[in-house]
Amino acid sequence: MYLLGYDIGTSSVKAAIVDASTGKTVASDFFPKKEAPIKALKEGWAEQNPESWWEYLKSATSKVLRDSNVPKDEIKAIGFSFQMHGLVLVDRNHKLLRDAIIWCDSRAVPYGEKAFNELGAEKCLSHLLNSPGNFTAAKLAWVKENEPEIFSKIHKVMLPADYIAMKMTGEILTTPEGLSNYILWDFKAHEAASFLMDYFGFDNSFLPDVVPTFSLQGKLLPEVAEELGLAPHTPITYRAGDQPNNAVSLNVFNPGEIASTAGTSGVVYGINDKIAYDSASRVNNFAHVNHTKENPRIGVMTCINGTGILNSWLKHNIVPDGTSYSAMNDLAATVPIGSDGLTILPFGNGAERVLENRQTGCSIHGINFNLHRLPHILRAAQEGIVFSFMYGIEIMEKMGLPVRKIHAGHANMFLSPVFRDTLASVSGADILLLDTDGAAGAAKAAGIGAGIYKNNEEAFSSLEKIDEIHPAKDRTPYLDAFERWKKTLETYNANN
């Protein structure tokens, strides 16, 4: 008996087949092999064609089926992880009306801010736990004002996995966790936020029907099953945004547990059992996958858009051709903690929630031409990313969510000793590195939704620990560097 998980990411779509009895991944792959393109038609815009996700998914499915040699009838459930806050629009024939406006697109910031100011902070924060900000609902408001012909044809508004699941099953559904991605889940009423829908002038029929995160969410249509090489009527039993799903993959379900990831963007995501919020709405609050009215489970998330993308930019534009990420990490490690006074603010990938939706751009401060070299820039970049994490962690801690142990996958920036040592030492938290990924996590979660596993402890009992990173005995150099970074950020923001 096997489970199939998909991770519909910004750079690729990954598929994984997991043996339900052992919890081991028997095959995984991703497409495209080069990062998927993002269309930036104007500054601050970011779009992708959802049909490209479907093509990547077909290629990944074909490859993992071939590599695993698992009979299609033995795959008992399908689960999804997906890039959050994307806006996908279809007409009554389920045809796309435009490219998806994805998570890092900043055009909707003024619409969310206007709603926040006019509806009032108390109303928004007490019901939504967030400002409407730059999330899916605000993106739809931009379409309403700027593309009225498209808006008039809308039948349903969806998130990326909702769209892919629609193509597989013909059904258009979402979850409470999904609606909180839109910032359209009312935590007081425990239903879609009708007051925000009314404010923006959206018809309630735009929203998909809401089903539990772990539940039967449709079955593969026979013609689609044939196209994918899967068995007809295979059930979809789970879907969640990539950051809640990353927490799921790391078995983070309970209050006080923390997950982190550092791919294109970077996230620290903790579970709170209190309905709480930051008054400046600098961190995000979502319904976690196991949230209920009776037992709140709020995913408190600090997200930094400019994380791995900064490291990638340095690799492709600054370091010599052919230099690997591993070699970059080695160079960064040759420089002292604090990068000899060089400071990088890593905010070069759109509006940053932790900075109250400002677009400051990435900037380098304190360069000394007689001292600083390429390794300093590489270390300062990694430190700047970590310090931006810590800036958000401090907000989370003020909300009553202590960060003492961080669960993370052994991937992306967490492969760098400089990055993980700095994060452990500046936060004071132990870092538990685990062998998992979003697609495998979605597969195991599908097993919960299908009733194959009785709970998350059973589903994730096979998680393999790779390493555990502890804070330095003397944290002072890290804390001093962080304080200098914060002062640089405050000065820069005051002058720009």
C-alpha positions as CSV (number, residue, x, y, z in Angstrom):
1,M,0.0,0.0,0.0
2,Y,1.4,3.4,-1.1
3,L,0.7,7.1,-0.9
4,L,1.3,9.8,-3.4
5,G,2.2,13.4,-2.5
6,Y,2.7,16.5,-4.6
7,D,4.4,19.8,-3.7
8,I,3.3,22.5,-6.2
9,G,6.1,25.0,-5.6
10,T,7.3,28.2,-7.2
11,S,10.4,26.7,-8.8
12,S,9.1,23.2,-9.5
13,V,6.4,20.5,-8.9
14,K,7.7,17.6,-6.8
15,A,6.1,14.2,-6.5
16,A,6.9,11.5,-4.0
17,I,5.6,7.9,-3.5
18,V,5.7,6.7,0.1
19,D,5.4,3.1,1.4
20,A,2.6,3.5,3.9
21,S,3.8,0.6,6.0
22,T,7.4,1.8,6.5
23,G,7.0,5.5,5.9
24,K,9.9,5.4,3.5
25,T,9.9,7.4,0.2
26,V,10.4,4.8,-2.6
27,A,10.6,7.4,-5.4
28,S,10.7,11.2,-5.7
29,D,11.4,13.6,-8.5
30,F,10.6,17.1,-9.6
31,F,10.1,19.1,-12.8
32,P,11.3,21.3,-14.4
33,K,15.0,20.6,-13.8
34,K,15.7,24.3,-14.2
35,E,13.8,26.7,-12.0
36,A,10.3,27.4,-13.4
37,P,9.9,30.9,-14.9
38,I,8.1,33.7,-13.1
39,K,6.6,36.4,-15.3
40,A,7.3,39.9,-14.1
41,L,5.4,42.1,-16.5
42,K,5.9,45.1,-14.2
43,E,8.1,45.9,-11.2
44,G,6.7,44.0,-8.2
45,W,4.5,41.7,-10.3
46,A,4.9,37.9,-10.3
47,E,2.8,35.5,-12.3
48,Q,2.8,31.9,-13.5
49,N,0.7,29.9,-15.9
50,P,-1.2,27.2,-13.9
51,E,-1.2,24.9,-16.9
52,S,2.6,24.7,-16.5
53,W,2.1,23.3,-13.0
54,W,-0.1,20.6,-14.6
55,E,2.5,19.7,-17.2
56,Y,5.3,19.6,-14.5
57,L,3.0,17.4,-12.4
58,K,2.4,14.9,-15.2
59,S,6.2,14.7,-15.9
60,A,6.9,14.1,-12.2
61,T,4.2,11.5,-11.8
62,S,5.4,9.6,-14.8
63,K,9.0,9.6,-13.5
64,V,8.1,8.4,-9.9
65,L,5.8,5.7,-11.2
66,R,8.6,4.5,-13.5
67,D,11.3,4.6,-10.9
68,S,9.3,3.0,-8.1
69,N,7.6,0.3,-10.3
70,V,4.6,0.6,-7.9
71,P,1.4,-0.8,-9.4
72,K,-1.1,2.1,-9.8
73,D,-3.8,0.2,-7.9
74,E,-1.5,0.1,-4.9
75,I,-1.6,3.9,-4.6
76,K,-4.4,4.5,-2.1
77,A,-4.5,8.3,-1.5
78,I,-3.1,11.6,-2.9
79,G,-2.2,14.7,-0.9
80,F,-1.1,18.2,-1.9
81,S,1.2,20.9,-0.7
82,F,1.2,24.2,-2.6
83,Q,2.7,27.6,-2.8
84,M,0.4,29.8,-0.7
85,H,-1.6,32.9,-1.5
86,G,-1.7,32.4,-5.3
87,L,-4.8,33.6,-7.1
88,V,-6.2,31.3,-9.8
89,L,-9.4,32.3,-11.7
90,V,-11.7,30.1,-13.8
91,D,-14.9,30.5,-15.7
92,R,-18.0,28.3,-15.7
93,N,-16.3,25.8,-18.0
94,H,-13.3,25.5,-15.6
95,K,-11.1,27.4,-18.1
96,L,-8.4,29.7,-16.9
97,L,-9.2,33.4,-17.2
98,R,-5.6,34.7,-16.7
99,D,-2.2,33.6,-15.3
100,A,-2.0,33.1,-11.6
101,I,-0.9,36.0,-9.5
102,I,1.5,34.2,-7.1
103,W,2.6,34.8,-3.5
104,C,5.5,37.1,-4.1
105,D,3.5,39.6,-6.3
106,S,3.2,42.9,-4.5
107,R,0.6,44.8,-6.6
108,A,-2.2,44.2,-4.2
109,V,-0.6,45.9,-1.1
110,P,-2.6,49.1,-1.4
111,Y,-5.9,47.2,-1.6
112,G,-5.2,45.3,1.5
113,E,-4.0,48.3,3.4
114,K,-7.1,50.3,2.3
115,A,-9.4,47.6,3.6
116,F,-7.4,47.4,6.9
117,N,-7.7,51.1,7.4
118,E,-11.4,51.4,6.4
119,L,-12.6,48.3,8.2
120,G,-10.4,49.0,11.2
121,A,-7.6,47.2,12.8
122,E,-9.7,45.8,15.6
123,K,-12.2,44.3,13.2
124,C,-9.6,42.8,10.9
125,L,-7.3,41.5,13.6
126,S,-9.9,40.1,15.9
127,H,-11.7,38.2,13.1
128,L,-8.9,37.5,10.5
129,L,-5.9,37.6,12.9
130,N,-4.2,39.5,10.0
131,S,-4.4,42.6,7.9
132,P,-5.8,41.7,4.4
133,G,-2.3,42.7,3.4
134,N,-1.1,41.3,0.1
135,F,-2.9,38.1,0.3
136,T,-5.3,36.3,-2.2
137,A,-8.4,38.4,-1.3
138,A,-6.5,41.7,-1.9
139,K,-5.1,40.3,-5.2
140,L,-8.7,39.6,-6.3
141,A,-9.6,43.2,-5.4
142,W,-6.8,44.3,-7.8
143,V,-8.3,42.2,-10.6
144,K,-11.8,43.7,-9.9
145,E,-10.6,47.2,-10.3
146,N,-8.0,46.8,-13.1
147,E,-9.3,43.9,-15.2
148,P,-13.1,44.2,-15.0
149,E,-13.7,42.1,-18.1
150,I,-11.9,39.2,-16.5
151,F,-13.6,39.8,-13.2
152,S,-17.1,39.6,-14.8
153,K,-16.3,36.1,-16.1
154,I,-15.2,34.6,-12.8
155,H,-16.9,31.4,-11.7
156,K,-14.5,30.4,-8.9
157,V,-11.4,31.7,-7.2
158,M,-8.9,29.1,-6.2
159,L,-5.5,28.5,-4.7
160,P,-2.9,26.5,-6.7
161,A,-3.8,23.0,-5.3
162,D,-7.5,23.7,-5.6
163,Y,-6.9,24.2,-9.3
164,I,-4.9,21.1,-9.8
165,A,-7.4,19.0,-7.7
166,M,-10.2,20.5,-9.9
167,K,-8.4,19.2,-13.0
168,M,-8.0,15.8,-11.4
169,T,-11.5,15.4,-10.0
170,G,-13.8,18.0,-11.6
171,E,-14.7,19.3,-8.1
172,I,-13.8,22.8,-6.8
173,L,-13.1,22.6,-3.1
174,T,-10.9,24.3,-0.4
175,T,-10.3,24.0,3.4
176,P,-10.4,26.3,6.4
177,E,-6.6,26.4,6.2
178,G,-7.0,27.3,2.5
179,L,-9.4,30.1,3.2
180,S,-7.1,31.5,5.8
181,N,-4.5,31.6,3.0
182,Y,-6.9,34.0,1.2
183,I,-7.3,35.9,4.6
184,L,-11.0,35.0,4.2
185,W,-11.4,32.8,7.3
186,D,-13.3,34.4,10.2
187,F,-11.9,32.9,13.3
188,K,-14.7,34.3,15.4
189,A,-17.6,33.0,13.2
190,H,-15.7,29.9,12.1
191,E,-16.7,30.4,8.5
192,A,-15.8,32.4,5.4
193,A,-15.3,36.1,6.3
194,S,-18.5,37.6,4.7
195,F,-17.7,41.1,6.0
196,L,-14.5,41.2,4.0
197,M,-16.2,39.7,0.9
198,D,-18.9,42.4,1.2
199,Y,-16.3,45.1,1.6
200,F,-14.5,44.1,-1.6
201,G,-17.7,43.5,-3.5
202,F,-17.1,39.8,-4.1
203,D,-19.9,37.3,-4.7
204,N,-20.0,34.5,-2.1
205,S,-20.4,32.1,-5.0
206,F,-16.8,32.8,-6.0
207,L,-15.5,30.7,-3.1
208,P,-15.1,26.9,-3.4
209,D,-17.0,24.7,-1.0
210,V,-15.1,24.1,2.3
211,V,-14.2,20.6,3.4
212,P,-11.9,19.4,6.3
213,T,-8.2,19.4,5.6
214,F,-8.0,15.6,6.2
215,S,-11.0,14.3,4.3
216,L,-12.2,12.8,1.0
217,Q,-11.8,15.7,-1.4
218,G,-12.8,14.0,-4.7
219,K,-11.6,11.0,-6.8
220,L,-9.6,10.9,-10.0
221,L,-11.7,11.1,-13.1
222,P,-11.1,8.0,-15.3
223,E,-9.8,10.1,-18.2
224,V,-7.4,12.0,-16.0
225,A,-6.2,8.8,-14.3
226,E,-5.3,7.4,-17.7
227,E,-3.4,10.6,-18.5
228,L,-1.5,10.4,-15.3
229,G,-0.9,6.6,-15.3
230,L,-2.9,6.3,-12.0
231,A,-5.9,4.2,-11.1
232,P,-9.4,5.7,-11.6
233,H,-11.2,6.9,-8.5
234,T,-8.0,7.2,-6.4
235,P,-9.0,9.6,-3.7
236,I,-7.5,13.0,-2.8
237,T,-7.6,13.2,1.0
238,Y,-5.4,16.2,2.0
239,R,-4.3,19.6,0.9
240,A,-2.4,22.4,2.7
241,G,-0.3,25.4,1.9
242,D,3.4,24.8,1.7
243,Q,4.3,26.2,5.1
244,P,1.6,24.5,7.1
245,N,2.5,21.4,5.2
246,N,6.2,21.8,5.9
247,A,5.2,21.8,9.6
248,V,3.1,18.7,9.0
249,S,6.1,17.0,7.3
250,L,8.2,17.7,10.4
251,N,5.4,16.4,12.7
252,V,4.7,19.9,14.1
253,F,1.0,19.8,15.2
254,N,0.9,20.9,18.8
255,P,1.2,24.2,20.7
256,G,4.7,25.4,21.2
257,E,6.2,23.3,18.3
258,I,8.2,25.2,15.7
259,A,9.0,24.4,12.0
260,S,11.3,26.3,9.7
261,T,12.2,26.3,6.0
262,A,14.6,28.3,4.0
263,G,14.0,27.8,0.2
264,T,13.2,30.7,-2.2
265,S,11.5,32.4,0.8
266,G,12.2,31.6,4.5
267,V,9.8,30.8,7.2
268,V,9.5,30.2,10.9
269,Y,6.2,28.7,11.7
270,G,4.9,27.9,15.2
271,I,1.7,26.5,16.6
272,N,-0.3,28.6,19.1
273,D,-3.4,27.5,20.9
274,K,-4.4,31.1,21.6
275,I,-6.3,33.4,19.3
276,A,-3.6,36.1,19.3
277,Y,-2.2,38.5,16.8
278,D,0.5,41.2,16.4
279,S,-1.1,44.7,16.5
280,A,1.1,45.8,13.5
281,S,0.2,42.6,11.6
282,R,3.9,41.9,10.9
283,V,3.5,38.1,11.3
284,N,0.9,36.0,9.7
285,N,-1.7,33.8,11.5
286,F,-3.4,30.9,9.7
287,A,-5.6,28.0,10.6
288,H,-3.2,25.1,11.0
289,V,-4.2,21.8,9.5
290,N,-5.7,20.5,12.7
291,H,-7.4,23.8,13.8
292,T,-11.0,23.5,15.1
293,K,-13.3,26.0,16.8
294,E,-13.1,23.9,20.0
295,N,-9.3,23.4,19.9
296,P,-7.6,26.3,18.2
297,R,-4.4,25.5,16.4
298,I,-3.1,28.7,14.9
299,G,0.0,28.6,12.7
300,V,2.0,31.8,13.5
301,M,4.3,32.5,10.7
302,T,7.1,35.0,10.1
303,C,7.9,34.9,6.3
304,I,10.9,36.5,4.6
305,N,10.6,36.6,0.8
306,G,14.3,37.3,0.2
307,T,15.9,34.1,1.5
308,G,17.3,31.4,-0.8
309,I,16.6,33.7,-3.7
310,L,19.4,36.0,-2.3
311,N,21.8,33.1,-2.2
312,S,20.8,32.1,-5.7
313,W,21.2,35.7,-6.9
314,L,24.8,35.7,-5.5
315,K,25.5,32.4,-7.1
316,H,24.4,33.4,-10.6
317,N,25.6,37.0,-10.6
318,I,28.5,37.5,-8.2
319,V,30.5,34.3,-7.6
320,P,32.7,32.8,-10.3
321,D,30.9,30.5,-12.8
322,G,30.8,26.9,-11.6
323,T,30.9,27.7,-7.9
324,S,28.6,25.3,-6.0
325,Y,26.4,26.3,-3.1
326,S,28.6,24.0,-1.0
327,A,31.7,25.9,-2.0
328,M,29.9,29.2,-1.3
329,N,29.2,27.9,2.2
330,D,32.8,27.0,2.7
331,L,33.9,30.5,1.7
332,A,31.4,32.1,4.1
333,A,32.8,30.0,6.9
334,T,36.3,31.5,6.5
335,V,34.9,34.9,7.7
336,P,34.4,35.7,11.5
337,I,31.0,35.9,13.0
338,G,29.5,39.3,12.1
339,S,31.3,39.5,8.8
340,D,33.8,42.1,10.0
341,G,31.0,44.7,10.2
342,L,29.5,44.1,6.8
343,T,25.7,44.0,7.0
344,I,23.1,42.9,4.4
345,L,19.4,43.5,4.5
346,P,17.9,40.7,2.4
347,F,14.6,42.2,1.4
348,G,14.8,42.1,-2.4
349,N,11.9,39.9,-3.3
350,G,8.8,42.0,-3.0
351,A,6.9,43.5,-0.1
352,E,7.9,42.1,3.3
353,R,5.1,41.4,5.8
354,V,7.5,41.7,8.7
355,L,8.3,45.2,7.6
356,E,4.6,46.1,7.4
357,N,4.4,45.3,3.7
358,R,7.2,47.8,2.7
359,Q,9.4,47.1,-0.4
360,T,12.8,48.2,0.8
361,G,15.0,46.2,-1.7
362,C,18.1,44.3,-0.7
363,S,21.0,46.6,0.5
364,I,24.6,46.2,1.6
365,H,26.0,48.4,4.4
366,G,29.4,49.1,5.8
367,I,31.6,47.9,3.0
368,N,35.3,48.6,3.6
369,F,37.2,48.3,0.3
370,N,40.4,47.5,2.2
371,L,38.9,44.7,4.3
372,H,35.9,43.1,2.7
373,R,36.0,40.4,0.0
374,L,33.6,38.0,-1.6
375,P,33.5,35.6,1.4
376,H,32.4,38.5,3.6
377,I,29.5,39.2,1.2
378,L,28.5,35.5,1.3
379,R,28.6,35.3,5.1
380,A,26.8,38.6,5.5
381,A,24.1,37.4,3.2
382,Q,23.5,34.3,5.3
383,E,23.6,36.2,8.5
384,G,21.2,38.8,7.1
385,I,18.7,36.1,6.3
386,V,19.0,34.6,9.8
387,F,18.7,38.0,11.4
388,S,15.5,38.7,9.4
389,F,14.2,35.4,10.8
390,M,15.1,36.5,14.3
391,Y,13.4,39.8,13.8
392,G,10.2,37.9,13.2
393,I,10.9,35.4,16.0
394,E,11.0,38.3,18.5
395,I,7.5,39.3,17.4
396,M,6.3,35.7,17.8
397,E,7.7,35.5,21.3
398,K,5.9,38.7,22.3
399,M,2.7,37.0,21.2
400,G,3.4,34.3,23.8
401,L,5.0,31.7,21.5
402,P,8.5,30.8,22.8
403,V,10.9,29.4,20.3
404,R,13.1,26.7,22.0
405,K,13.4,23.9,19.4
406,I,13.2,24.3,15.6
407,H,12.3,21.4,13.4
408,A,13.7,21.8,9.8
409,G,14.3,19.7,6.8
410,H,18.0,19.0,5.8
411,A,17.7,21.1,2.7
412,N,18.3,24.5,1.1
413,M,19.8,27.0,3.4
414,F,19.8,24.5,6.3
415,L,22.6,22.7,4.4
416,S,24.9,25.5,5.4
417,P,26.7,25.3,8.7
418,V,27.0,29.1,8.9
419,F,23.3,29.5,8.4
420,R,22.2,26.9,11.0
421,D,24.8,27.7,13.6
422,T,23.9,31.4,13.4
423,L,20.2,30.6,13.7
424,A,20.7,28.3,16.7
425,S,23.0,30.8,18.4
426,V,21.1,34.0,17.9
427,S,17.7,32.4,18.8
428,G,19.0,30.2,21.6
429,A,17.0,27.3,20.1
430,D,18.2,23.8,19.3
431,I,17.7,22.9,15.6
432,L,16.5,19.3,14.8
433,L,17.3,18.4,11.2
434,L,15.0,15.8,9.7
435,D,15.0,13.8,6.5
436,T,11.8,14.8,4.9
437,D,10.3,17.1,2.3
438,G,6.9,18.6,1.4
439,A,5.9,16.0,-1.1
440,A,6.6,13.1,1.2
441,G,4.8,15.0,4.0
442,A,1.8,15.5,1.9
443,A,1.7,11.8,1.0
444,K,1.8,10.8,4.7
445,A,-0.9,13.4,5.5
446,A,-3.0,11.9,2.7
447,G,-2.7,8.6,4.7
448,I,-4.2,10.3,7.7
449,G,-7.1,11.7,5.6
450,A,-7.8,8.3,4.1
451,G,-7.8,6.6,7.5
452,I,-4.7,4.6,6.8
453,Y,-3.0,6.2,9.8
454,K,-5.0,6.9,13.0
455,N,-3.1,10.1,13.8
456,N,0.0,12.2,13.0
457,E,2.1,10.3,15.5
458,E,1.6,7.1,13.6
459,A,2.0,8.7,10.2
460,F,5.3,10.4,11.1
461,S,6.8,7.8,13.5
462,S,9.4,6.9,10.9
463,L,10.9,10.4,10.6
464,E,14.7,10.2,10.6
465,K,16.8,12.6,12.5
466,I,19.9,13.6,10.6
467,D,21.5,16.1,13.1
468,E,20.8,18.3,16.0
469,I,22.4,21.8,16.2
470,H,22.9,23.5,19.5
471,P,23.5,27.2,20.3
472,A,27.1,28.3,20.8
473,K,28.3,28.3,24.4
474,D,29.2,32.0,23.9
475,R,26.3,33.6,22.0
476,T,27.7,37.1,22.5
477,P,29.2,37.6,19.0
478,Y,26.0,36.4,17.3
479,L,23.8,38.6,19.5
480,D,26.1,41.7,18.9
481,A,25.9,41.1,15.2
482,F,22.1,40.9,15.3
483,E,21.9,44.1,17.3
484,R,24.0,45.9,14.7
485,W,21.8,44.5,12.0
486,K,18.7,45.7,13.7
487,K,20.1,49.2,14.1
488,T,21.1,49.2,10.4
489,L,17.5,48.2,9.5
490,E,16.0,50.9,11.7
491,T,18.2,53.6,10.3
492,Y,17.6,52.5,6.7
493,N,13.8,52.4,7.2
494,A,13.9,55.8,8.8
495,N,15.7,57.3,5.8
496,N,13.8,55.7,3.0
